[in-house]
Amino acid sequence: MQRFSGLAVLSLAAGLIAAAPDQPSLKDAFHDSFRIGAALNAAIFTEEDARDAALVKQQFNSITPENVLKWERVHPRPGVYDFDLADRYVAFGEKNRMQIIGHTLVWHNQTPRWVFEDEKGNPVDRETLLNRMRDHIHTVVGRYKGRIFGWDVVNEALNEDGTLRQSPWLKIIGEDYIAKAFEFAHEADPKAELYYNDYSIENEAKRKGTIALIRRLQAENVPVAAIGIQGHDHMDWPSAELEDAALTDFAKLGVKVNITELDIDVLPRTTGQQGAEVTLHAEARSELNPYPDGLPDAVQEALAKRYASLFSVFLRHRGLITRVTFWGVTDAGSWLNNWPVNGRTSYPLLFDRNARPKPAFGAVLELVKQGASN
């Protein structure tokens, strides 16, 4: 891994800030390695947030929607679809010649209760839920056939021990709900890439569960193009060695890997969990929000080294990884400002609250400049 002194990293970033708007771009720097993406909120892809929209156009060549293609937004009631914002998301990507990703088709969160229940509030039967899944996937994926490059078909189906999560999908349909979701997506758009996406699958138990799941799907000729490692990371997890081991194991499956939701939380953990379970909540305490007025230089430097360490691993696996997507564009818009503690001031991305590149941005670019891929 390339090492940087604090002064070197900070002065490099300062130079990049001064050079804006002509600063180097991530998409150009990593052009020969993998695509660089960002998850967009509606204000960005509608260009209501003109500043961040301009930053996305300058820096990224792949986009993922934060929410507008999730079930609760696009299919809120039986027989009712709302594609207004989803259409604008896809149009933004097409206008700017970006790789467009769909997120997400089958998930236990952000899915309305009606999907799993009858008019009396009782669980529906297997065939009813399969029909609802088929209708949803055929309608949503079919609408964007040939326009959306790849889909997160099933999201977060595993527990931390690698077993299947006891979601309503599993309880009502059975273990084949995952294969069925991929089957329906492939029917709707045979040329779209299809992904399984999850968090903390770097850990050994969950990694083994992921490998077992993908092997089962492959044995059934289910077209899984890539595994999505979400990458909601911390300053001390996953280690470079753990990340490398996970990528090495996944490579043996013969599928590609995407880093799909990358950010690095510099704030204190509220639980021992390393993942991104959105239902977690913790009460606000001052010690959980240690940097309300800005990130100290020492922490900026540590974050820069942490990003450099992870990107060194990504570059070593450049033939396996096809995309690295950040979950957000600037620190101001990061979901970590409100999870699992509402209102914290978080600093997990490469661009600060004013859309200026942080030292971590400079450290990542320096890796490519110096060819530090081993």
SEMAR-725620 format. One record per residue (C-alpha): residue number from 0; x, y, z. Coordinates in steps of 0.05 Angstrom, whole numbers, plus 5000, padded with zeros to 4 digits. Layout:
N
+-----+------+------+------+
! pos !    u !    v !    w !
+-----+------+------+------+
! NUM !    X !    Y !    Z !
...
+-----+------+------+------+
***
This chain:
374
+-----+------+------+------+
! pos !    u !    v !    w !
+-----+------+------+------+
!   0 ! 5000 ! 5000 ! 5000 !
!   1 ! 5025 ! 5070 ! 4983 !
!   2 ! 5037 ! 5110 ! 5047 !
!   3 ! 5025 ! 5185 ! 5053 !
!   4 ! 5050 ! 5234 ! 5105 !
!   5 ! 4996 ! 5279 ! 5135 !
!   6 ! 5026 ! 5341 ! 5103 !
!   7 ! 5031 ! 5308 ! 5035 !
!   8 ! 4959 ! 5285 ! 5035 !
!   9 ! 4931 ! 5351 ! 5061 !
!  10 ! 4971 ! 5394 ! 5013 !
!  11 ! 4952 ! 5349 ! 4954 !
!  12 ! 4879 ! 5358 ! 4972 !
!  13 ! 4888 ! 5433 ! 4981 !
!  14 ! 4918 ! 5437 ! 4912 !
!  15 ! 4859 ! 5399 ! 4882 !
!  16 ! 4810 ! 5445 ! 4917 !
!  17 ! 4845 ! 5505 ! 4889 !
!  18 ! 4843 ! 5475 ! 4820 !
!  19 ! 4767 ! 5466 ! 4819 !
!  20 ! 4728 ! 5463 ! 4773 !
!  21 ! 4786 ! 5434 ! 4733 !
!  22 ! 4805 ! 5383 ! 4786 !
!  23 ! 4821 ! 5312 ! 4764 !
!  24 ! 4762 ! 5264 ! 4759 !
!  25 ! 4754 ! 5196 ! 4791 !
!  26 ! 4722 ! 5168 ! 4728 !
!  27 ! 4782 ! 5187 ! 4686 !
!  28 ! 4833 ! 5164 ! 4737 !
!  29 ! 4802 ! 5095 ! 4742 !
!  30 ! 4781 ! 5089 ! 4669 !
!  31 ! 4826 ! 5029 ! 4657 !
!  32 ! 4807 ! 4994 ! 4722 !
!  33 ! 4732 ! 4999 ! 4738 !
!  34 ! 4674 ! 5047 ! 4735 !
!  35 ! 4665 ! 5097 ! 4791 !
!  36 ! 4594 ! 5109 ! 4813 !
!  37 ! 4552 ! 5148 ! 4862 !
!  38 ! 4483 ! 5138 ! 4892 !
!  39 ! 4438 ! 5197 ! 4876 !
!  40 ! 4380 ! 5228 ! 4912 !
!  41 ! 4323 ! 5260 ! 4873 !
!  42 ! 4349 ! 5331 ! 4882 !
!  43 ! 4413 ! 5312 ! 4845 !
!  44 ! 4385 ! 5275 ! 4785 !
!  45 ! 4329 ! 5327 ! 4775 !
!  46 ! 4385 ! 5379 ! 4779 !
!  47 ! 4348 ! 5417 ! 4833 !
!  48 ! 4415 ! 5411 ! 4869 !
!  49 ! 4455 ! 5441 ! 4812 !
!  50 ! 4521 ! 5440 ! 4850 !
!  51 ! 4520 ! 5366 ! 4866 !
!  52 ! 4492 ! 5348 ! 4797 !
!  53 ! 4552 ! 5383 ! 4766 !
!  54 ! 4599 ! 5346 ! 4812 !
!  55 ! 4567 ! 5279 ! 4792 !
!  56 ! 4576 ! 5296 ! 4718 !
!  57 ! 4648 ! 5313 ! 4729 !
!  58 ! 4669 ! 5255 ! 4774 !
!  59 ! 4626 ! 5194 ! 4761 !
!  60 ! 4607 ! 5149 ! 4702 !
!  61 ! 4558 ! 5103 ! 4738 !
!  62 ! 4496 ! 5120 ! 4779 !
!  63 ! 4451 ! 5084 ! 4828 !
!  64 ! 4385 ! 5112 ! 4856 !
!  65 ! 4382 ! 5118 ! 4931 !
!  66 ! 4307 ! 5106 ! 4936 !
!  67 ! 4264 ! 5120 ! 4874 !
!  68 ! 4265 ! 5049 ! 4847 !
!  69 ! 4250 ! 5016 ! 4914 !
!  70 ! 4183 ! 4982 ! 4919 !
!  71 ! 4151 ! 5032 ! 4968 !
!  72 ! 4166 ! 5090 ! 4920 !
!  73 ! 4152 ! 5060 ! 4852 !
!  74 ! 4095 ! 5013 ! 4871 !
!  75 ! 4062 ! 5041 ! 4934 !
!  76 ! 3993 ! 5009 ! 4927 !
!  77 ! 3964 ! 4949 ! 4891 !
!  78 ! 3959 ! 4963 ! 4817 !
!  79 ! 3989 ! 5033 ! 4826 !
!  80 ! 4057 ! 5050 ! 4798 !
!  81 ! 4092 ! 5118 ! 4802 !
!  82 ! 4149 ! 5125 ! 4753 !
!  83 ! 4156 ! 5201 ! 4752 !
!  84 ! 4222 ! 5205 ! 4791 !
!  85 ! 4248 ! 5139 ! 4765 !
!  86 ! 4239 ! 5163 ! 4694 !
!  87 ! 4277 ! 5226 ! 4710 !
!  88 ! 4333 ! 5186 ! 4742 !
!  89 ! 4341 ! 5143 ! 4680 !
!  90 ! 4338 ! 5205 ! 4635 !
!  91 ! 4393 ! 5238 ! 4675 !
!  92 ! 4438 ! 5178 ! 4665 !
!  93 ! 4423 ! 5173 ! 4591 !
!  94 ! 4434 ! 5248 ! 4579 !
!  95 ! 4502 ! 5243 ! 4612 !
!  96 ! 4521 ! 5176 ! 4581 !
!  97 ! 4528 ! 5141 ! 4648 !
!  98 ! 4520 ! 5068 ! 4666 !
!  99 ! 4452 ! 5065 ! 4699 !
! 100 ! 4440 ! 5016 ! 4756 !
! 101 ! 4372 ! 4995 ! 4784 !
! 102 ! 4365 ! 4987 ! 4860 !
! 103 ! 4329 ! 4945 ! 4885 !
! 104 ! 4275 ! 4895 ! 4864 !
! 105 ! 4266 ! 4846 ! 4923 !
! 106 ! 4282 ! 4869 ! 4994 !
! 107 ! 4250 ! 4859 ! 5062 !
! 108 ! 4256 ! 4934 ! 5078 !
! 109 ! 4221 ! 4992 ! 5043 !
! 110 ! 4169 ! 4943 ! 5016 !
! 111 ! 4096 ! 4960 ! 5033 !
! 112 ! 4059 ! 4913 ! 5080 !
! 113 ! 4005 ! 4902 ! 5028 !
! 114 ! 4054 ! 4862 ! 4986 !
! 115 ! 4054 ! 4807 ! 5038 !
! 116 ! 3983 ! 4812 ! 5064 !
! 117 ! 3911 ! 4801 ! 5041 !
! 118 ! 3855 ! 4852 ! 5051 !
! 119 ! 3846 ! 4826 ! 5123 !
! 120 ! 3919 ! 4834 ! 5141 !
! 121 ! 3935 ! 4760 ! 5139 !
! 122 ! 3996 ! 4733 ! 5103 !
! 123 ! 3982 ! 4716 ! 5031 !
! 124 ! 3998 ! 4647 ! 5002 !
! 125 ! 4058 ! 4628 ! 4960 !
! 126 ! 4025 ! 4635 ! 4892 !
! 127 ! 3996 ! 4704 ! 4909 !
! 128 ! 4063 ! 4731 ! 4931 !
! 129 ! 4099 ! 4700 ! 4871 !
! 130 ! 4048 ! 4733 ! 4825 !
! 131 ! 4058 ! 4800 ! 4859 !
! 132 ! 4134 ! 4793 ! 4853 !
! 133 ! 4128 ! 4774 ! 4779 !
! 134 ! 4082 ! 4832 ! 4764 !
! 135 ! 4127 ! 4881 ! 4800 !
! 136 ! 4191 ! 4858 ! 4768 !
! 137 ! 4162 ! 4850 ! 4698 !
! 138 ! 4131 ! 4920 ! 4702 !
! 139 ! 4192 ! 4956 ! 4731 !
! 140 ! 4248 ! 4921 ! 4695 !
! 141 ! 4206 ! 4917 ! 4631 !
! 142 ! 4195 ! 4992 ! 4631 !
! 143 ! 4270 ! 5005 ! 4628 !
! 144 ! 4289 ! 4946 ! 4584 !
! 145 ! 4353 ! 4962 ! 4547 !
! 146 ! 4362 ! 5027 ! 4587 !
! 147 ! 4383 ! 5003 ! 4656 !
! 148 ! 4448 ! 4966 ! 4652 !
! 149 ! 4443 ! 4923 ! 4715 !
! 150 ! 4396 ! 4909 ! 4773 !
! 151 ! 4405 ! 4893 ! 4846 !
! 152 ! 4354 ! 4837 ! 4842 !
! 153 ! 4355 ! 4811 ! 4913 !
! 154 ! 4381 ! 4854 ! 4970 !
! 155 ! 4405 ! 4830 ! 5039 !
! 156 ! 4377 ! 4760 ! 5040 !
! 157 ! 4428 ! 4732 ! 5090 !
! 158 ! 4437 ! 4735 ! 5165 !
! 159 ! 4505 ! 4749 ! 5196 !
! 160 ! 4517 ! 4675 ! 5205 !
! 161 ! 4506 ! 4662 ! 5131 !
! 162 ! 4437 ! 4631 ! 5138 !
! 163 ! 4377 ! 4657 ! 5099 !
! 164 ! 4342 ! 4716 ! 5133 !
! 165 ! 4272 ! 4699 ! 5157 !
! 166 ! 4240 ! 4753 ! 5115 !
! 167 ! 4167 ! 4751 ! 5091 !
! 168 ! 4194 ! 4730 ! 5023 !
! 169 ! 4226 ! 4668 ! 5052 !
! 170 ! 4170 ! 4651 ! 5100 !
! 171 ! 4115 ! 4655 ! 5048 !
! 172 ! 4149 ! 4632 ! 4984 !
! 173 ! 4207 ! 4589 ! 5009 !
! 174 ! 4281 ! 4587 ! 4993 !
! 175 ! 4269 ! 4590 ! 4918 !
! 176 ! 4243 ! 4662 ! 4922 !
! 177 ! 4313 ! 4686 ! 4905 !
! 178 ! 4318 ! 4643 ! 4842 !
! 179 ! 4248 ! 4664 ! 4823 !
! 180 ! 4266 ! 4738 ! 4829 !
! 181 ! 4325 ! 4729 ! 4783 !
! 182 ! 4283 ! 4688 ! 4735 !
! 183 ! 4230 ! 4743 ! 4730 !
! 184 ! 4283 ! 4797 ! 4721 !
! 185 ! 4317 ! 4758 ! 4665 !
! 186 ! 4250 ! 4748 ! 4631 !
! 187 ! 4236 ! 4822 ! 4633 !
! 188 ! 4304 ! 4842 ! 4605 !
! 189 ! 4348 ! 4785 ! 4581 !
! 190 ! 4408 ! 4831 ! 4568 !
! 191 ! 4409 ! 4866 ! 4636 !
! 192 ! 4462 ! 4845 ! 4686 !
! 193 ! 4432 ! 4816 ! 4750 !
! 194 ! 4464 ! 4822 ! 4819 !
! 195 ! 4459 ! 4795 ! 4890 !
! 196 ! 4474 ! 4852 ! 4938 !
! 197 ! 4490 ! 4850 ! 5013 !
! 198 ! 4530 ! 4881 ! 5070 !
! 199 ! 4585 ! 4852 ! 5114 !
! 200 ! 4595 ! 4793 ! 5068 !
! 201 ! 4670 ! 4802 ! 5078 !
! 202 ! 4662 ! 4767 ! 5145 !
! 203 ! 4677 ! 4693 ! 5141 !
! 204 ! 4609 ! 4664 ! 5162 !
! 205 ! 4568 ! 4710 ! 5118 !
! 206 ! 4618 ! 4702 ! 5062 !
! 207 ! 4610 ! 4627 ! 5064 !
! 208 ! 4534 ! 4636 ! 5063 !
! 209 ! 4541 ! 4681 ! 5002 !
! 210 ! 4585 ! 4631 ! 4966 !
! 211 ! 4536 ! 4575 ! 4981 !
! 212 ! 4478 ! 4617 ! 4956 !
! 213 ! 4512 ! 4635 ! 4891 !
! 214 ! 4533 ! 4563 ! 4879 !
! 215 ! 4460 ! 4540 ! 4888 !
! 216 ! 4436 ! 4592 ! 4839 !
! 217 ! 4490 ! 4573 ! 4789 !
! 218 ! 4471 ! 4500 ! 4795 !
! 219 ! 4400 ! 4520 ! 4775 !
! 220 ! 4427 ! 4561 ! 4716 !
! 221 ! 4404 ! 4626 ! 4748 !
! 222 ! 4440 ! 4684 ! 4713 !
! 223 ! 4478 ! 4719 ! 4768 !
! 224 ! 4528 ! 4767 ! 4736 !
! 225 ! 4559 ! 4796 ! 4799 !
! 226 ! 4560 ! 4798 ! 4874 !
! 227 ! 4550 ! 4867 ! 4905 !
! 228 ! 4593 ! 4880 ! 4966 !
! 229 ! 4559 ! 4941 ! 4996 !
! 230 ! 4621 ! 4968 ! 5030 !
! 231 ! 4590 ! 5006 ! 5089 !
! 232 ! 4658 ! 5006 ! 5123 !
! 233 ! 4690 ! 5032 ! 5187 !
! 234 ! 4759 ! 5058 ! 5202 !
! 235 ! 4778 ! 4990 ! 5230 !
! 236 ! 4734 ! 4942 ! 5189 !
! 237 ! 4742 ! 4907 ! 5143 !
! 238 ! 4817 ! 4903 ! 5145 !
! 239 ! 4854 ! 4904 ! 5078 !
! 240 ! 4869 ! 4830 ! 5089 !
! 241 ! 4796 ! 4813 ! 5101 !
! 242 ! 4774 ! 4852 ! 5040 !
! 243 ! 4827 ! 4817 ! 4998 !
! 244 ! 4806 ! 4748 ! 5024 !
! 245 ! 4733 ! 4761 ! 5007 !
! 246 ! 4749 ! 4784 ! 4936 !
! 247 ! 4795 ! 4724 ! 4926 !
! 248 ! 4740 ! 4676 ! 4948 !
! 249 ! 4686 ! 4708 ! 4906 !
! 250 ! 4732 ! 4707 ! 4844 !
! 251 ! 4731 ! 4631 ! 4848 !
! 252 ! 4656 ! 4631 ! 4833 !
! 253 ! 4667 ! 4658 ! 4763 !
! 254 ! 4624 ! 4720 ! 4774 !
! 255 ! 4644 ! 4793 ! 4777 !
! 256 ! 4643 ! 4836 ! 4839 !
! 257 ! 4615 ! 4906 ! 4848 !
! 258 ! 4629 ! 4951 ! 4908 !
! 259 ! 4560 ! 4980 ! 4911 !
! 260 ! 4550 ! 5027 ! 4971 !
! 261 ! 4618 ! 5050 ! 4993 !
! 262 ! 4627 ! 5097 ! 5052 !
! 263 ! 4672 ! 5097 ! 5113 !
! 264 ! 4642 ! 5116 ! 5180 !
! 265 ! 4691 ! 5156 ! 5223 !
! 266 ! 4643 ! 5163 ! 5281 !
! 267 ! 4638 ! 5117 ! 5342 !
! 268 ! 4598 ! 5053 ! 5334 !
! 269 ! 4533 ! 5049 ! 5372 !
! 270 ! 4530 ! 4972 ! 5369 !
! 271 ! 4578 ! 4916 ! 5354 !
! 272 ! 4547 ! 4906 ! 5285 !
! 273 ! 4590 ! 4920 ! 5225 !
! 274 ! 4535 ! 4921 ! 5173 !
! 275 ! 4480 ! 4968 ! 5150 !
! 276 ! 4414 ! 4944 ! 5179 !
! 277 ! 4371 ! 5005 ! 5166 !
! 278 ! 4322 ! 4989 ! 5223 !
! 279 ! 4375 ! 4999 ! 5276 !
! 280 ! 4366 ! 5061 ! 5320 !
! 281 ! 4406 ! 5090 ! 5378 !
! 282 ! 4392 ! 5149 ! 5422 !
! 283 ! 4433 ! 5212 ! 5410 !
! 284 ! 4490 ! 5224 ! 5459 !
! 285 ! 4545 ! 5276 ! 5454 !
! 286 ! 4600 ! 5224 ! 5453 !
! 287 ! 4568 ! 5193 ! 5391 !
! 288 ! 4575 ! 5259 ! 5353 !
! 289 ! 4647 ! 5280 ! 5368 !
! 290 ! 4658 ! 5326 ! 5307 !
! 291 ! 4597 ! 5372 ! 5301 !
! 292 ! 4639 ! 5431 ! 5277 !
! 293 ! 4687 ! 5395 ! 5229 !
! 294 ! 4734 ! 5337 ! 5222 !
! 295 ! 4802 ! 5347 ! 5255 !
! 296 ! 4863 ! 5344 ! 5209 !
! 297 ! 4888 ! 5280 ! 5243 !
! 298 ! 4823 ! 5245 ! 5228 !
! 299 ! 4822 ! 5272 ! 5157 !
! 300 ! 4891 ! 5241 ! 5148 !
! 301 ! 4869 ! 5175 ! 5179 !
! 302 ! 4809 ! 5173 ! 5132 !
! 303 ! 4853 ! 5187 ! 5073 !
! 304 ! 4899 ! 5129 ! 5091 !
! 305 ! 4839 ! 5084 ! 5102 !
! 306 ! 4811 ! 5099 ! 5033 !
! 307 ! 4879 ! 5089 ! 5002 !
! 308 ! 4885 ! 5021 ! 5036 !
! 309 ! 4818 ! 4998 ! 5010 !
! 310 ! 4830 ! 5024 ! 4939 !
! 311 ! 4897 ! 4989 ! 4938 !
! 312 ! 4859 ! 4924 ! 4948 !
! 313 ! 4808 ! 4943 ! 4895 !
! 314 ! 4863 ! 4957 ! 4845 !
! 315 ! 4896 ! 4891 ! 4858 !
! 316 ! 4829 ! 4859 ! 4838 !
! 317 ! 4815 ! 4905 ! 4779 !
! 318 ! 4801 ! 4846 ! 4733 !
! 319 ! 4747 ! 4822 ! 4781 !
! 320 ! 4715 ! 4888 ! 4803 !
! 321 ! 4675 ! 4923 ! 4749 !
! 322 ! 4647 ! 4981 ! 4790 !
! 323 ! 4660 ! 5019 ! 4855 !
! 324 ! 4600 ! 5061 ! 4875 !
! 325 ! 4598 ! 5109 ! 4934 !
! 326 ! 4534 ! 5113 ! 4974 !
! 327 ! 4524 ! 5188 ! 4964 !
! 328 ! 4561 ! 5246 ! 4933 !
! 329 ! 4580 ! 5293 ! 4990 !
! 330 ! 4583 ! 5287 ! 5066 !
! 331 ! 4522 ! 5332 ! 5071 !
! 332 ! 4477 ! 5282 ! 5036 !
! 333 ! 4503 ! 5218 ! 5068 !
! 334 ! 4452 ! 5173 ! 5102 !
! 335 ! 4502 ! 5164 ! 5159 !
! 336 ! 4483 ! 5233 ! 5185 !
! 337 ! 4419 ! 5200 ! 5209 !
! 338 ! 4436 ! 5126 ! 5219 !
! 339 ! 4434 ! 5096 ! 5269 !
! 340 ! 4433 ! 5162 ! 5308 !
! 341 ! 4391 ! 5218 ! 5280 !
! 342 ! 4425 ! 5284 ! 5268 !
! 343 ! 4498 ! 5264 ! 5274 !
! 344 ! 4551 ! 5301 ! 5233 !
! 345 ! 4584 ! 5248 ! 5191 !
! 346 ! 4643 ! 5250 ! 5143 !
! 347 ! 4644 ! 5185 ! 5104 !
! 348 ! 4655 ! 5206 ! 5031 !
! 349 ! 4709 ! 5237 ! 4987 !
! 350 ! 4674 ! 5305 ! 4982 !
! 351 ! 4658 ! 5351 ! 5041 !
! 352 ! 4594 ! 5389 ! 5055 !
! 353 ! 4613 ! 5443 ! 5006 !
! 354 ! 4627 ! 5392 ! 4951 !
! 355 ! 4702 ! 5403 ! 4957 !
! 356 ! 4750 ! 5344 ! 4952 !
! 357 ! 4776 ! 5319 ! 5019 !
! 358 ! 4846 ! 5292 ! 5032 !
! 359 ! 4817 ! 5223 ! 5019 !
! 360 ! 4802 ! 5244 ! 4947 !
! 361 ! 4875 ! 5262 ! 4937 !
! 362 ! 4900 ! 5198 ! 4969 !
! 363 ! 4856 ! 5155 ! 4923 !
! 364 ! 4879 ! 5192 ! 4860 !
! 365 ! 4951 ! 5188 ! 4881 !
! 366 ! 4946 ! 5112 ! 4881 !
! 367 ! 4930 ! 5112 ! 4807 !
! 368 ! 4983 ! 5165 ! 4792 !
! 369 ! 5037 ! 5124 ! 4825 !
! 370 ! 5011 ! 5057 ! 4801 !
! 371 ! 5005 ! 5031 ! 4872 !
! 372 ! 4967 ! 4968 ! 4856 !
! 373 ! 5008 ! 4919 ! 4896 !
+-----+------+------+------+
***
